[in-house]
Amino acid sequence: MKIKSILKYSLVGVLSMTLINCQTDSNEDPIVDAENVTFEDSQPIPGSYIIVYNDIHNKMAPLQKAESPEVYERQMQDLKAMFVEEFKLAKLTEASITQTFGHVLNGFAANLSDEQLRLLKGDSRVKSIERDMTIKISPYKGKPGSGGSTEEQQLPYGTIRVGGGTTASSHTAWVIDSGVDLDHPDLNVDVTRSRTFLGGNSTPDDQNGHGTHVAGTIGALNNSIGSVGVAPGTLIVAVRVLDRRGSGSTSGVIAGVDYVAANANSNDVANMSLGGGVSTALDNAVLAASSSLKFALAAGNESDDANNHSPARVNGNNIYTISAMNSSDNWASFSNYGSAVDYCAPGVSVYSTWKNGGYNSISGTSMAAPHAAGVLLLGNPSSDGTVNGDPDGNPDPIIHN
């Protein structure tokens, strides 16, 4: 959905991230005290490519809804075996295929030699090949709070501003991010359906804090501690695509989107507070997934036109790109803008849950998007005024329940 324009294409930059290929967790701590939210250009991952299969040659019947994470994993394993067999002349191996997708895109990501790349480029069964790129949360302002049991509950201004804080949704929020603190006392997390797409020994448990912050803005419990989400108590599923540094890859994000589309219900909402440069594969994945559920996308933190970034620029009936404002309804200087944006929401000094049972106040369109996700989980969005100082001269409506 794009309120401010009629766009025919499907994507544009999001939030405060560039991608970095990290299949396992790093021991480095995340940057959490930078004074400004900035953008780092996405970089190609050496030897890694996203290959989309030409559906004309597809030998497999269209994949059905997964019904469970275990069914999805079997589907992906079958697809991997098929791709190895299909492209045996290129000498692909299951070990070289790093991600597989079959619901939003029919394809895979793989580490390729120059000769393998040449062979696949000349193969009529291949629809497209795209360089895999890095994606990473940009530095954001804030410092971790203390444990949950010591934090007296407060109602964040953003939850109030968008008309939330009273009712849980009966639907599910899928947080495609750095994971979620699986046992945070202020969150209702579905551990069974939570998954990681980082590989190695990683788990869906958040080692960065960013994903837990997003989850809390959506659904922190209305109890005696910490924060209160827009739809308090709503069930959260962690879909981890970013490591402890807030780093990941385009292919890993596509795999996360594919998993969500395979398992979500139509009234569920996925939040993507991440992004980088333009990726046609990622754009198309989000657009395809939007036929299965709604998406809240961060506009991006580059003070740039959101149409220059994926997935913020994606346009669809179930897709909402969100810019950021402060507690006075004034434009956040870091926020992306333009015709790709649907609504504005609070994104400056937002208080929410954090990793290790803690709490934190940070800023970014990453924080604005989950306000919209919470509203979408409660029903069709409306608006309450427009943001002051929108740099494109066409003020974004402020989303409201």
C-alpha positions as CSV (number, residue, x, y, z in Angstrom):
1,M,0.0,0.0,0.0
2,K,1.3,3.4,-0.8
3,I,-1.0,6.3,0.3
4,K,1.2,9.1,-1.1
5,S,1.8,7.8,-4.6
6,I,1.0,5.2,-7.2
7,L,4.1,3.1,-7.6
8,K,4.3,0.1,-9.9
9,Y,7.5,-1.4,-8.6
10,S,8.2,-3.2,-5.4
11,L,10.8,-1.8,-3.1
12,V,12.8,0.9,-1.6
13,G,15.3,1.3,1.1
14,V,14.6,0.6,4.6
15,L,15.7,1.6,7.9
16,S,19.0,1.8,9.5
17,M,20.9,-1.2,8.1
18,T,23.5,-2.4,5.7
19,L,24.1,-6.2,5.4
20,I,27.1,-8.1,6.4
21,N,27.5,-11.8,5.9
22,C,27.7,-13.5,9.2
23,Q,26.5,-17.1,9.3
24,T,27.5,-17.4,13.0
25,D,27.6,-15.0,15.9
26,S,30.5,-12.6,16.3
27,N,32.0,-12.0,19.7
28,E,31.9,-8.2,19.1
29,D,29.4,-6.1,21.1
30,P,26.8,-4.0,19.2
31,I,27.3,-0.3,18.9
32,V,24.5,1.3,21.0
33,D,25.7,4.7,22.0
34,A,26.4,6.5,18.7
35,E,25.1,10.1,18.7
36,N,23.6,9.9,15.3
37,V,21.8,7.3,13.2
38,T,23.8,6.8,10.0
39,F,23.9,4.6,6.9
40,E,26.6,2.3,5.7
41,D,26.5,1.2,2.1
42,S,25.7,-2.5,1.5
43,Q,28.7,-4.4,0.3
44,P,28.9,-7.5,-1.9
45,I,29.7,-10.8,-0.2
46,P,32.6,-12.4,-2.1
47,G,31.6,-15.5,-4.0
48,S,28.0,-15.4,-2.7
49,Y,25.0,-15.2,-5.1
50,I,21.2,-15.4,-5.1
51,I,19.9,-17.6,-7.9
52,V,16.3,-17.5,-8.9
53,Y,15.0,-20.5,-10.8
54,N,13.0,-20.0,-14.0
55,D,9.5,-21.2,-13.2
56,I,8.9,-22.3,-16.8
57,H,11.3,-25.2,-16.1
58,N,10.1,-25.9,-12.6
59,K,9.7,-29.7,-12.1
60,M,8.1,-29.4,-8.7
61,A,4.5,-28.6,-7.9
62,P,4.0,-25.3,-6.1
63,L,4.8,-25.6,-2.4
64,Q,1.8,-25.7,0.0
65,K,1.6,-23.8,3.3
66,A,4.1,-25.4,5.6
67,E,1.7,-26.0,8.5
68,S,4.7,-26.3,10.9
69,P,8.3,-25.3,11.1
70,E,9.3,-29.0,10.7
71,V,7.3,-29.3,7.5
72,Y,9.0,-26.2,6.1
73,E,12.4,-27.5,6.9
74,R,11.6,-30.7,5.0
75,Q,10.4,-28.7,2.1
76,M,13.6,-26.7,2.0
77,Q,15.8,-29.9,2.2
78,D,13.9,-31.4,-0.7
79,L,14.4,-28.2,-2.7
80,K,18.1,-28.2,-2.0
81,A,18.5,-31.7,-3.2
82,M,16.5,-30.9,-6.3
83,F,18.7,-27.9,-7.1
84,V,21.9,-30.0,-6.7
85,E,20.5,-32.5,-9.1
86,E,19.2,-29.9,-11.6
87,F,22.5,-28.1,-11.8
88,K,24.9,-31.0,-11.4
89,L,26.9,-29.9,-14.4
90,A,27.8,-26.8,-12.4
91,K,28.9,-29.2,-9.6
92,L,26.8,-27.6,-6.9
93,T,26.8,-29.4,-3.6
94,E,24.5,-29.1,-0.6
95,A,27.3,-27.6,1.4
96,S,27.7,-24.8,-1.2
97,I,24.0,-23.9,-1.0
98,T,23.7,-21.5,2.0
99,Q,19.9,-20.7,1.8
100,T,16.9,-22.2,0.0
101,F,13.6,-20.5,-0.8
102,G,10.4,-22.0,-2.3
103,H,7.4,-19.9,-1.2
104,V,8.2,-16.2,-2.1
105,L,10.9,-17.0,-4.6
106,N,11.9,-20.3,-6.2
107,G,15.6,-20.4,-5.8
108,F,18.6,-20.5,-3.6
109,A,21.8,-18.7,-2.4
110,A,25.2,-20.4,-2.9
111,N,28.9,-19.8,-2.8
112,L,30.1,-20.1,-6.4
113,S,33.4,-20.3,-8.2
114,D,33.9,-18.2,-11.3
115,E,33.3,-21.2,-13.4
116,Q,30.1,-22.2,-11.6
117,L,28.9,-18.6,-12.0
118,R,29.6,-18.7,-15.7
119,L,27.7,-22.0,-16.2
120,L,24.7,-20.8,-14.3
121,K,24.5,-17.5,-16.1
122,G,24.3,-19.5,-19.4
123,D,21.6,-21.9,-18.1
124,S,18.1,-21.3,-19.4
125,R,16.7,-22.7,-16.1
126,V,18.1,-19.7,-14.3
127,K,15.8,-16.6,-14.3
128,S,18.2,-14.2,-12.6
129,I,21.5,-14.1,-10.6
130,E,22.1,-11.3,-8.0
131,R,25.1,-10.6,-5.9
132,D,24.4,-11.4,-2.2
133,M,24.9,-8.2,-0.2
134,T,25.6,-7.3,3.4
135,I,22.9,-5.8,5.6
136,K,23.4,-4.2,9.0
137,I,21.7,-2.1,11.6
138,S,23.3,1.3,11.6
139,P,24.5,2.7,14.9
140,Y,21.6,4.0,17.0
141,K,21.5,6.1,20.2
142,G,20.8,4.4,23.5
143,K,22.3,2.4,26.3
144,P,21.0,-0.9,27.7
145,G,18.7,-0.7,30.8
146,S,18.6,-3.0,33.7
147,G,16.8,-6.3,34.2
148,G,13.1,-6.6,33.8
149,S,12.2,-7.2,37.5
150,T,13.7,-3.8,38.6
151,E,11.9,-1.6,36.0
152,E,8.7,-0.1,37.1
153,Q,6.1,-0.1,34.3
154,Q,5.7,3.0,32.1
155,L,3.5,3.7,29.2
156,P,5.6,4.9,26.3
157,Y,4.5,8.0,24.5
158,G,4.5,6.2,21.2
159,T,2.1,3.6,22.3
160,I,-0.3,6.4,23.5
161,R,0.2,8.4,20.3
162,V,-0.9,5.6,18.0
163,G,-3.9,4.6,20.1
164,G,-2.5,1.4,21.6
165,G,-1.7,-0.1,24.9
166,T,-5.0,-1.7,25.9
167,T,-5.8,-4.8,23.7
168,A,-3.8,-7.8,22.6
169,S,-4.2,-9.0,19.1
170,S,-5.4,-12.6,18.4
171,H,-3.0,-12.7,15.5
172,T,0.8,-13.2,15.5
173,A,3.7,-10.7,15.0
174,W,6.6,-12.1,13.1
175,V,9.7,-10.1,13.9
176,I,12.3,-10.4,11.1
177,D,15.3,-9.0,12.9
178,S,18.2,-9.8,15.3
179,G,16.0,-12.3,17.1
180,V,14.0,-11.8,20.3
181,D,14.9,-12.4,24.0
182,L,13.0,-15.7,24.2
183,D,12.4,-15.6,27.9
184,H,12.0,-11.9,28.5
185,P,9.4,-11.5,31.3
186,D,7.6,-8.7,29.5
187,L,7.1,-10.6,26.2
188,N,4.8,-13.4,25.0
189,V,7.2,-15.3,22.7
190,D,6.3,-18.4,20.6
191,V,9.6,-20.2,21.0
192,T,8.3,-23.3,19.1
193,R,7.9,-21.4,15.8
194,S,10.9,-19.0,16.3
195,R,13.8,-19.8,13.9
196,T,17.2,-18.5,13.0
197,F,18.6,-18.2,9.5
198,L,22.2,-17.4,10.5
199,G,23.4,-21.0,10.4
200,G,26.1,-22.5,12.6
201,N,25.2,-22.8,16.2
202,S,23.0,-19.7,16.3
203,T,19.5,-19.7,17.9
204,P,16.5,-17.3,17.6
205,D,17.6,-15.7,20.9
206,D,18.5,-12.0,20.5
207,Q,22.2,-11.2,21.1
208,N,22.0,-7.6,19.9
209,G,18.9,-6.1,21.5
210,H,17.4,-4.5,18.4
211,G,14.8,-7.3,17.7
212,T,13.7,-7.4,21.3
213,H,13.1,-3.7,21.2
214,V,11.0,-4.0,18.1
215,A,9.0,-6.9,19.7
216,G,8.3,-4.9,22.9
217,T,7.0,-1.9,20.9
218,I,4.6,-4.3,19.2
219,G,3.5,-6.4,22.2
220,A,5.1,-5.8,25.6
221,L,2.8,-7.0,28.3
222,N,0.6,-4.6,30.3
223,N,1.8,-5.8,33.7
224,S,3.7,-4.3,36.6
225,I,7.1,-4.0,34.9
226,G,8.8,-2.3,32.0
227,S,7.1,-1.1,28.9
228,V,3.6,-1.5,27.3
229,G,3.3,-2.4,23.6
230,V,0.8,-1.1,21.1
231,A,-1.0,-4.5,21.2
232,P,0.2,-5.7,24.7
233,G,0.6,-9.5,25.1
234,T,0.4,-10.3,21.4
235,L,2.2,-13.5,20.4
236,I,5.7,-12.8,19.0
237,V,7.7,-15.1,16.7
238,A,11.4,-14.4,16.4
239,V,12.8,-14.8,12.9
240,R,16.5,-14.2,13.3
241,V,18.4,-12.9,10.3
242,L,20.9,-10.6,12.0
243,D,23.7,-11.6,14.4
244,R,24.9,-10.0,17.6
245,R,26.5,-7.1,15.7
246,G,23.2,-6.5,13.8
247,S,24.7,-8.0,10.7
248,G,23.4,-10.4,8.1
249,S,22.9,-11.0,4.3
250,T,20.3,-10.3,1.8
251,S,19.9,-14.1,1.2
252,G,19.4,-14.7,4.9
253,V,16.7,-12.0,5.0
254,I,14.9,-13.6,2.0
255,A,15.0,-16.9,3.7
256,G,13.4,-15.4,6.8
257,V,10.7,-13.8,4.6
258,D,10.1,-17.1,2.9
259,Y,9.7,-18.9,6.2
260,V,7.2,-16.3,7.4
261,A,5.1,-16.5,4.2
262,A,5.0,-20.3,4.5
263,N,3.8,-20.3,8.1
264,A,1.8,-17.1,8.8
265,N,-1.9,-16.5,8.6
266,S,-3.5,-13.8,6.6
267,N,-4.2,-11.4,9.5
268,D,-0.7,-11.8,10.9
269,V,1.9,-9.0,10.6
270,A,5.6,-9.1,9.8
271,N,7.9,-6.3,10.9
272,M,11.1,-5.6,9.0
273,S,13.2,-2.9,10.7
274,L,16.2,-3.5,8.4
275,G,17.4,-2.8,4.9
276,G,20.2,-1.7,2.7
277,G,20.7,-0.9,-0.9
278,V,18.4,-2.0,-3.7
279,S,17.9,-5.7,-4.1
280,T,15.4,-6.9,-6.7
281,A,15.3,-10.4,-5.2
282,L,14.5,-9.1,-1.7
283,D,11.9,-6.7,-3.1
284,N,10.2,-9.5,-5.0
285,A,10.3,-11.7,-2.0
286,V,8.5,-9.2,0.2
287,L,6.0,-8.4,-2.5
288,A,5.2,-12.1,-2.9
289,A,4.9,-12.7,0.8
290,S,2.5,-9.8,1.2
291,S,-0.2,-12.0,-0.4
292,S,0.1,-14.1,2.8
293,L,0.2,-11.5,5.5
294,K,0.8,-7.7,6.2
295,F,4.2,-6.1,6.4
296,A,5.4,-3.1,8.3
297,L,8.7,-1.8,6.8
298,A,11.0,0.8,8.2
299,A,11.6,3.7,5.8
300,G,15.3,3.9,6.6
301,N,17.6,6.2,8.5
302,E,19.6,7.8,5.7
303,S,17.8,11.2,5.4
304,D,17.2,10.0,1.8
305,D,14.4,9.1,-0.6
306,A,13.1,5.7,0.6
307,N,12.7,4.7,-3.1
308,N,16.5,4.2,-3.1
309,H,16.4,1.4,-0.6
310,S,15.1,-2.2,-0.3
311,P,12.7,-3.3,1.0
312,A,11.3,0.1,2.0
313,R,10.4,0.9,-1.6
314,V,8.2,-2.2,-2.1
315,N,4.6,-1.3,-2.9
316,G,1.7,-3.6,-2.3
317,N,-1.8,-3.7,-0.8
318,N,-0.5,-5.3,2.4
319,I,2.8,-3.4,2.6
320,Y,3.2,-0.3,4.8
321,T,6.4,1.7,4.8
322,I,6.9,3.9,7.9
323,S,8.8,7.1,8.5
324,A,9.7,8.5,11.9
325,M,8.8,11.5,14.1
326,N,9.4,12.6,17.7
327,S,7.0,13.1,20.6
328,S,5.9,16.5,19.3
329,D,4.9,15.1,15.9
330,N,7.9,16.7,14.4
331,W,9.9,15.0,11.6
332,A,12.9,12.9,12.7
333,S,15.9,14.4,10.9
334,F,17.4,10.9,10.2
335,S,14.2,9.5,8.6
336,N,13.9,8.6,4.9
337,Y,11.0,10.2,3.1
338,G,9.2,10.3,-0.2
339,S,6.5,8.6,-2.2
340,A,7.4,5.1,-0.9
341,V,6.2,6.1,2.6
342,D,2.7,5.3,3.8
343,Y,2.6,6.5,7.4
344,C,4.7,8.2,10.0
345,A,5.0,6.9,13.6
346,P,7.0,7.7,16.8
347,G,10.7,6.8,16.3
348,V,12.7,9.1,18.6
349,S,13.7,8.0,22.1
350,V,11.4,5.1,22.1
351,Y,11.3,3.1,25.3
352,S,10.9,-0.7,25.0
353,T,12.3,-4.1,25.9
354,W,15.9,-5.1,25.4
355,K,18.0,-8.3,25.5
356,N,18.8,-10.1,28.8
357,G,15.4,-9.1,30.3
358,G,16.3,-5.4,30.1
359,Y,14.9,-2.1,28.7
360,N,16.3,0.6,26.5
361,S,15.4,3.9,24.8
362,I,16.7,4.2,21.2
363,S,15.8,6.0,18.0
364,G,15.3,5.2,14.3
365,T,12.7,4.2,11.8
366,S,13.3,0.8,13.2
367,M,11.4,2.0,16.2
368,A,8.6,3.6,14.1
369,A,7.8,0.5,12.0
370,P,6.7,-1.7,15.0
371,H,4.3,1.0,16.2
372,A,2.6,0.5,12.8
373,A,2.8,-3.3,13.1
374,G,1.0,-3.1,16.4
375,V,-1.8,-1.0,14.8
376,L,-2.1,-3.4,11.9
377,L,-2.4,-6.3,14.3
378,L,-5.4,-4.6,15.8
379,G,-7.2,-4.0,12.5
380,N,-7.3,-1.5,9.6
381,P,-5.2,1.6,10.3
382,S,-6.5,5.1,10.3
383,S,-4.6,8.4,10.8
384,D,-4.5,11.2,13.3
385,G,-3.0,14.3,11.8
386,T,0.2,14.6,9.8
387,V,3.8,14.9,10.7
388,N,5.4,18.4,10.9
389,G,8.3,19.2,8.6
390,D,8.2,16.3,6.2
391,P,11.1,17.2,3.8
392,D,9.3,16.0,0.7
393,G,6.6,18.7,1.2
394,N,3.8,16.1,1.3
395,P,3.3,15.3,5.0
396,D,3.0,11.7,6.0
397,P,-0.2,10.8,7.9
398,I,0.4,9.7,11.5
399,I,-0.8,6.1,11.9
400,H,-3.4,5.4,14.5
401,N,-5.5,2.5,15.8
